[in-house]
Amino acid sequence: MAHAEERPARRCLVTGATGYIGGRLVPELLDAGFTVRCMVRRPDAARAHPWADRVEIVHGDPLRPETLPAALDGVDVAYYLIHAMGGKGGDFAERDRRAARAFADAAAAAGVGRIVFLGGMRSGGELSRHLRSRAEVARILLGSPVPTVVLRAGVIIGSGSASFEMLRYLTERLPAMVTPTWVRSRVQPIAIRDVLGYLVGAAHLPPEVNRGFDIAGPDVLTYREMMLRYAAAAGLPHRVIVGVPLLTPSLSSLWVGFVTPVPGQIARPLVESLTSEVVAGEHDIARYVPDPPGGLLGFEEAVRRALRRVRTGDVSTWWGSAATPGASSDPLPTDPDWAGGVLFVDEREQRTRAPAPAVWRVIESIGGRHGWYSLPVAWRLRGVLDRLAGGVGLRRGRRDPERLRVGDALDFWRVETLDPGRSLRLRAEMLLPGRAWLDLSVEPDGAGGSRYRQRAIFRPHGLLGHLYWWSISPFHGLIFGRMPRNLTATAEAETRADDREPAPV
């Protein structure tokens, strides 16, 4: 038995592998010598990651228990990184309960040796709805026959995390701000590097360990102090921050959603978790997973590392990797005999002298700082209206300014399919009375140029969906009509610039 305890578990299952934490945990486990299996709802999204050819990818969904036995078969350690960040009323909490119970039951039946769950740190005072839900998931998993470790973290500082993006944009965009009282709450942030270290180390815990641990960095700060220290680390002028008692968590989340790219549905649980103190009550994890050489990262160093990644574009995962609450996850109905109802289609085509690879470069870099190649004011207005209605708007941007992969968020779209060099399909995540997609494709024309094709597709829901489509139809010529012409013109201009560039000696 002693030898068995010394031998590390060899196969790990990572759920939520396309999310912010899961996408970074997978390569860490691989580097630590584990065999990794990723359980995802959409295998295509996982196959777009750079580590995809080093792992086994399986389809699975804890809300569909019949998919779990195959995913958990032969697994030594199962990482449960699933949590609903949005939902109406108590719907998300009920989904969390059902998913956790199904996963715990399936793990026990499969003989899994350990479950590792990343939850939220318990704050002083009354827990928010989302922290209560995470605490309930922890109780369900800890009460299962499978030894479980729950790592409770507060604010995670890392490039691309929702907590970091909220802090970054609030500080950078507002040199002076009137803030709610929660900016005076004490929090104990932790660097993403140290979160991943604890997650990997948890795989080696002995089987008798079945409990939760607080994980946090060395600094205890108020959110106000975090903003001021962020400004100093980022080289910004001193920020003027005045707290007022008027903004409730609901109003605060709308304020955060308006100022930052983080939409209100995601901002609200983050804000609610900050209304009370989030400070570690113990550091018992160090008995099993020692602090790294040099110690845990302090707040300023964690910020500097995150900013370096942001500025160099080296952001491997980000908060937008997760599906936006309330957004459609339905694939485009491609069956030509599809009988599910009406599909409205706006189709455009443009021939160009630019070769197909040049057009593809423009297609793949669309959105974000490059824009949408037609009437920017109309796109901005649509984004503002979506934000005011509680949607994601345009501020979400994109993970990488030039390259896309399946599952990436792209302004108020998400990459649904990607055939490099040929076609891109985007699924709308703005608030709509229906489902919408945008198809962009290019193919050579046989004469050195290419042919660009574009389809905007809308599947209405009820009468409101039909009215929506016909009400915006007059604007399609201004928005979708200009895109082919401007996009191909950009490709032609870049081609001419490349032709004028002198060859290197």
N, C-alpha and C positions, 0 to 999 in steps of 0.2 A: 504494500500500500504506500509506503514511503517513496518507493521508486516512482509510482504512478503520479504522486503529487509533485515530484520534482520535474516530471516530463511535461512540457507545455502542451496545451491543447493544439491540435494540428489544423482543424478545420473550423473556420468562423463563418457564421452567416451574418451579413450586414443588411438589415432592413433600412429602407429610406436611403439607399446608396446613391441616389441622384440628388439628394438634398444637400444643404450646406455642410452639416457635420459628417454625414455618411460619405459624401464624395471625397472628403479629406481623410477620413479614417481608413478607407480601403487601401491606399498606397502605404500608409503607416503600418498596417497589419502585414502587407506583403513584404515590406522591408524588414519586419520583425521575424519573418520566416514562416508565417501562417499560410495555409491554403484558404482562399477566400471565395465564398459563394455570395452573390448579391441577389436579394429578393426585391423585385420591383414590379410595379403594376404595368409599366410600359418598357419592355426590354430594349426597344430602339433607343430610348433616352439614355440608358446605361451604356449601350454599345458605342455611343459617341464620346465617351470619356477616354482619356489617354491610357488608362489602366485596363480597358475592357478586354484586351487580348490576354491578360494575365489572370483573369478570374472566370468563374463559372456564373453565368447569368440565368436566373430562373424567374418565371412569372409567379407572383404570389400576392395575395391581398388578405390581411387578417379579417376583413369584413366579408370575405368569402372563404370560410374555414376549409372547404374542400381543396383549396389550393395549397394549404400549409404542409401536409405530410411530406410531399415530395421535396419541398424546399428545406425542411428540417431534417431530412433523413441523413444520418451519419454526421451530424453537426456536434461539435464539442462545446462551442461558445456561440450564443446567439445574441447579437446586438439589436436591441429594440429601440429604434430611433424614429418612432412614429408618433406624431401628435398633431391634432387639428388646431391650427392657429386661428381659425375663424368659424363662424356659424351663427345662426340665429337662435336666441333663447338658449336652451340647454341641449340643443341638437348635438353640438360638438362633444359635449361631455358624455352623452349616451353613446355616440360613436366610439369615443375613446374607451369606454367601459367594455363594449362588445368586442372591440378589436383586441384589447388586452386579455380578456378572458379566453377568447378563441386561441390567441397565440400561446398563452400559458398552458392551456389544455393540450394543444398540439405538441408543444415542446416536451411536456411530461410524457406523452405517448411515444414520442420519438426517442426518448432517452437522452435528451440534451443535457450536457454536464453543467452548464451555467448560462444564466441570462444576465445581460448587462443593460441597464436602462439609464439614459441621461434625462434627468428631470430638472425641475426648478427648485431653487433654494427656498426654504420656508422663511418668509419674512415675519418680522414682529407684527403683532396685531392680526386683523382679519385677513385671511387669504383672498386673493382675487379669484374670479371664476376659473381662470385658466390654471392658476397654481393649485386650486382645489382639485381640478380635473387631473393634473399631473400627480398630485399626491394620492389620488384614488387609484390611478394606474399603478403607482409604486406599490400600494397596499395589495392590489390584485396579484402582481407579479411576485412580491415577497411571500404571499400566502400560498403560492403554488408549490408542488413537490420539488421543483427545480431550484437549486441554490441560486439566489439572485443578489446582485449588487446594484444599488441605486446611487448614482453620482448626481448630487444636487448642485447645480451651478447657478450663478446670478447673471450679471451682465458679462457677455463674452466679447472680448476685444480682438478682432481679427478682420483682415480685409474681406469685405463682402458680407459680414454678418449684419443682420438687421439692427442689432443694438449699436454696432459701430457706425453704420450708415446714418442712423438717427442722430447720434452724437455728432458725427462729422458735419452733416448738412445744417443742423441747428447752429453749430458754432461758426461755420464758415459763411453762412448766408446772412446771419444776423449779428452785426457788430454791437448792437444794443437791443436788448429784448426784455419784455415784461413776461415773467414766467410764472407758472403755477407753483403752489407750495411744495409739490413733490420734489422740486430741485434741491430742497434742503434735507431730503431723506438720505441716510447713510447707505452706501452700497459698497460691496467688496468685489470689484471686477476681476476677471481672470483671462489670461491670454489664451487664444485658441491653441497655441503650441502646447500649453500645459493641460488643457482639456483633452487633447489627443493623447498626450502621454499617460494620463490617468485611464483613459479608455483602453489603451493597449495593455497597460499594466493590470487592469482588472481581469484580463483573461487568465492571469497566472494565480489568482487568489485561490487558497485552499478551499475544498468543498464545504467545510463547516462555516464559512463566512456567508451569512445571509442577512444583510442589513443595508442601511443607507449611510452615505458619507457626504459631508459638505466638502466641496472643492472650491477654492477661491485663491486669488493672488494675495500678495503681501500688503496691499494698500487698502485702507478703509477711507472712503471719500464720500462727500455729498455729490449729487449730480452736478451742482453748480461748480464745485471744485474740479470735477472731471472736465467740464466745458472750458474752464479757465486753463487747466493744464494741457488740454488738447490744443488750445490756441497757441500756447507757448511752444509746444512740441512741433506744431505745424508752421511756426514762424509768423503767426498772425498778430495783429495789434491786440492790446488788452480789450476784453469784452466787458461791456456794462450789462449786468444782469440784476434785475429787480423782481423779487417775488411778490405775487399777489394771491389772495385766497379765493379768487373768483372762479378759476377754471376747474371744472370737474374733470374726472378722467375721460368722460365722453367728449367734452369740449376740447380737452387737451389733445385727444387722439385726432380730432378734426384739424386742430392747429398743426400738429406734427405732420399729418397727411398733406396739408397745404404747403408747408415749408420744405419738406423733405420728400424724396422719392418713395418712402415707405407708406403704403396706403393705409387708410384708417383702420381696416379690418385687422391688419397686422400690428399697427401702432398701438391700438387699444390694449391688447394684452401686455405689451411692453410697458405702457404707461401704468396700467393697473398694478403691475408687479413692483413699480417704484413708489407707489403711494405709501408704503410702509418700508421699514428698514430691511435690507437684504444683506445681512452680515453673517458669516460662518460662525456656528456655535461650537465647532470642534475641528480638529485636523487629524483625526484618527487614521485617515487613509495613509498617512506617512509611515505607519507601522507595516504596511503591506507594499506600498508603492513609494519608495523614497523620493524626495525632491530631486530634481535634476541637478547635475553639477553646476555650481554657480547659483543655485536657488531658483525659485519661481520668478517669472518675469514681473517686474513692477509695471505700473500703469503707463508711465511715459515711454518705457522701452517697448511695451506692447503696441502703443500708438505709433511709434516711429517705424516699427517693423511693418505694421499694417499699411502705413502711408507709403513706404517704399514699394510695396507690392501694387498699391493702387496707381502710383505714378509711373511704374514700369509696365502696367497692364498685366502683371502676373497674378491675376485673381482666379484661382482654379475653380472655386465654387463661391456662390453668393446667395443672399437671401432670396433673390428672384428665382433660384433653382426650384424652389417649392411652388406647388400650384397655388394660385391666388384663391382665397376663399370665395366661393360662389361662382367662380369662373367655370366655363364649360370644359369638360375633359373628353367630350365625345369626338371621335374621329369623323372626318368628312365622309358622308355617304357617297362612295365611289361607284357602287353598282349601277350600271346604266338603266336597269329595270327597277331602281329603288322606288318603293311605293310608300314611303313614309310621309309624303306630303309634298308641298311646293318647294322648289328651290329657285330663287332668283339669282341670275348670273349677269354680271357686267364683264364682257370679254373684250380685250384690246390686243392689237398686234402692231409691231413696228419693225421694219427692216432697217439695218444699219450697216455702215461700212466697217464698223469696229468688229474685230474678230470675237468669237464666242468667249474665249478666256477673259478678254478685257471687259465684256459686258457682265460676265459672272462675278468679277471682282467688285463691280459696283453693286450688283444684286446682294452679294454676301455682306457688304458693308453698309447696307441701307439702315436707316433709323439711327437713334442715338444722336451723336453730334453731326452726322452726315445728313440727317433729315430724310424726307420722303419724296423729294424731287417734284413737288407740286404744291403751290399755294400754302406756304408755311403757316400763314395766319389761320387758315381753316383747320389744319391739323392741331395747332395750339389751342384753338377754341374748343375743338372736340375733346382734347385732353383736359382742359379746364372744366368743362361740363361733366366729364366722367369723374374727376376728382370731387367736385361739389356733390355728386350723387353717391360718393363713397367708393368709387372705383379706383383703379390704379393710375389712370392718367398717363401722360407721356414721360413723366420725370424718372420713371424706372430705368430708362436707358437700356444699355446692354452690357454684358459681362466683358466682352472683348470688342474693341472698335473695328476689327477687320474680319475676325473669324467667328463662325457660328457652329453650334452643334445641337442636335435634337434635344429638346427640353429647355433650351435657353429662353429666358424672357427677353423680349425686344419691344421696348416701350409698352403699348397696351396690347401687344401680340405675344404669342409663344410659338417657338419653332416646333411644328408637328412632324414634318418629314423634311429630309435634306438629302439630295442626290448631288454631291459635290461636282461643280462644273456644269450642272444641267438644270436643276429645279429646286425650288424652295417653297414650302407650304407653311403659312402662318395661320394660327388659330386665334381669333379675337378673344381678349380677356377684359375688354371694356364692358360696361353694363349695357345690355341690349335686350329687346324683347324677342330674342331668337339666338341663333348660332351663326357665326360669320367666319369666313376663311379668305385668305388672299394667297393666290398661287402666282409665282414668278418663275419663268423658265426661259432658257435660251438654247438655240441649236445653230450649228453652222449652216450657211446657205449654199455652200459648194463653190462660191465665187470669192472667197476670202473674207466675206462679211458674215453676218449672222441675222437670225430672226428672233426677236424678243416677244414673248407672249405673257399676258397678264389676265388673271380671272379673279374678280371679286364675287364671292358666293355668299348668299344669305338664306338661311332656313328659318322662316318666321314662326313665332309662337302665337297662335290665335290671331284675332282681328288686330290687336295692337301691333303685332309684328308686321302684318300687311300694310297697315297705315304708316308705320315707320319707314318701310322700304320706299313706298310711293312718295312720301313727304321729302325724302332726301334724294330721290332720283334726279331732280333738276341740278343738283350739285355734283353729280358723278362726272360730268364732263369737265368741271373745274378741278376735281381732285384726281380721279382715276384717269381722266382723259389726258392730262398733262404728264402723268408719270412716265409713260413709255417714251415720249419725245424727249423729256429732260434727262431721263436716266441714260438713254442711248447716246444723247449728245455729250453727257459727261464721259462715257466710255470712249467716244470718238476723240474728245479733247485729250484724255489721258493717253490714248494711243499715239496721237500726234506728238505729245510731249515726250513720250518714250522714244519715238523715231528721231526726234531732234537731239536727244541726249547723245553726246559723243561716246564712242566705244572706249573702254578703258585700255590704257597702254600696257 
